[in-house]
Amino acid sequence: MEMDNFRPYRGIIKELDLQFVIGYSPDQFAASLAMIDSGRLDLSPLITGRMGLDGVAGAFSDLASPDHHCKILIDPSLDG
């Protein structure tokens, strides 16, 4: 993590408003979970790999390189 730097002049000229958020409300989490549960929100594009419990150590190594994976799903049923 590094300090964020920006020049406010460009935002002033464009009359931009900035809003910073530290987290999400419980209502926003509930709405997201409801959309996932109903199937209206498809998360499959986020899952770039699947492996069993035997592959957990390798999954951490794979996730260290962000060009290959976004999210690896650990599925115990994939073990021998």
For each residue, the residues with C-beta under 8 A, 3 or more apart:
1:
2:
3:
4:
5:
6: 11
7: 10
8: 11 12
9: 12 13
10: 7 13 14 16
11: 6 8 14 15 16 18
12: 8 9 15 16
13: 9 10
14: 10 11
15: 11 12
16: 10 11 12
17:
18: 11
19:
20:
21: 24
22:
23:
24: 21 28 29
25: 28 29
26: 29 30
27: 30 31
28: 24 25 31 32
29: 24 25 26 32 33
30: 26 27 33 34
31: 27 28 34 35
32: 28 29 35 36 41
33: 29 30 36 37
34: 30 31 37 38
35: 31 32 38 40 41
36: 32 33 39 40 41 43
37: 33 34
38: 34 35 41
39: 36 42
40: 35 36
41: 32 35 36 38
42: 39 45
43: 36 46 47
44: 47
45: 42
46: 43 70 71
47: 43 44 50 70 71 72 73
48: 68 69 70 71 72
49: 59 62 69 71 72 73
50: 47 72 73 75 78
51: 54 55 56 58 59 72 73 74 75 78
52: 55 74 75 76 77 78 79 80
53: 56 74 76 79
54: 51 79 80
55: 51 52 58 59 74 78
56: 51 53 59 60 74
57: 60 61
58: 51 55 61 62
59: 49 51 55 56 62 63 69 72 74
60: 56 57 63 64
61: 57 58 64
62: 49 58 59 65 68 69 72
63: 59 60 66 69 72
64: 60 61
65: 62 68 69
66: 63 69 70
67:
68: 48 62 65
69: 48 49 59 62 63 65 66 72
70: 46 47 48 66
71: 46 47 48 49
72: 47 48 49 50 51 59 62 63 69
73: 47 49 50 51
74: 51 52 53 55 56 59
75: 50 51 52 78
76: 52 53 79
77: 52
78: 50 51 52 55 75
79: 52 53 54 76
80: 52 54
